[in-house]
């Protein structure tokens, strides 16, 4: 059976409890997670500027996510952004 592919936005990655739950589902191979460098940049800004997390800790977190889920990084989606109508 094909797993559900889930694009994680920054608001999901910033919330530690939600992030942990979704990463556990992905580790259990129940879902496939995806994100972009734009989403990771937004996540870092929210962690550092919004929540006051030390920049090095934010970088370690994002590096760990990248190592745990190397297939999660997506590219080549720029043309789709203009076609998408979302609140943010």
C-alpha positions in Angstrom: 0.0 0.0 0.0 1.3 3.5 -0.9 2.0 5.7 2.1 0.4 9.1 2.4 2.9 11.9 1.5 2.7 14.8 3.8 4.2 18.3 3.2 5.2 19.7 6.6 4.9 23.5 6.8 6.9 25.6 9.2 4.0 25.8 11.7 4.2 22.0 12.0 7.9 21.8 12.3 8.1 24.6 14.9 5.7 22.8 17.3 7.8 20.2 19.1 5.0 17.9 20.0 3.4 17.9 16.6 6.8 17.6 14.9 7.7 14.6 17.2 4.4 12.8 16.4 4.7 13.3 12.7 8.4 12.2 12.7 7.5 9.1 14.6 4.8 8.3 12.1 7.4 8.7 9.3 10.0 6.6 11.2 7.4 3.9 11.5 6.9 4.2 7.7 3.2 5.1 8.0 3.7 8.4 6.1 6.3 10.0 3.9 7.3 13.6 5.0 8.3 16.4 2.6 9.6 19.9 3.1 11.5 22.5 1.1 14.5 24.7 1.9 12.0 27.6 2.0 10.0 25.9 4.6 13.1 25.0 6.6 14.3 28.6 6.4 10.9 29.8 7.7 11.1 27.2 10.5 14.5 28.4 11.5 13.3 32.1 11.6 10.3 31.1 13.7 12.4 29.1 16.2 15.1 31.8 16.5 13.3 35.1 16.1 9.8 34.0 17.3 10.7 31.6 20.1 14.1 32.8 21.1 15.8 29.4 20.4 19.6 29.7 20.2 20.5 29.7 16.5 23.0 26.8 16.9 20.2 24.7 18.5 17.9 25.5 15.6 20.5 24.5 13.1 21.2 21.2 14.9 17.5 20.4 14.9 17.1 21.1 11.2 20.3 19.2 10.4 19.0 16.2 12.4 15.7 16.3 10.5 17.6 16.4 7.2 19.7 13.4 8.3 16.8 11.4 9.5 14.7 12.1 6.4 17.0 12.7 3.5 14.2 12.0 1.0 12.0 14.7 2.5 13.7 17.7 0.6 11.7 18.7 -2.4 12.8 20.9 -5.3 11.5 22.1 -8.6 8.1 23.2 -7.4 8.4 26.9 -8.1 5.9 26.9 -11.0 3.3 25.4 -8.8 3.4 28.1 -6.2 1.7 30.7 -8.4 -1.1 28.2 -9.0 -1.7 27.5 -5.3 -4.2 29.6 -3.4 -3.6 29.2 0.3 -3.9 31.6 3.2 -0.1 31.9 3.6 
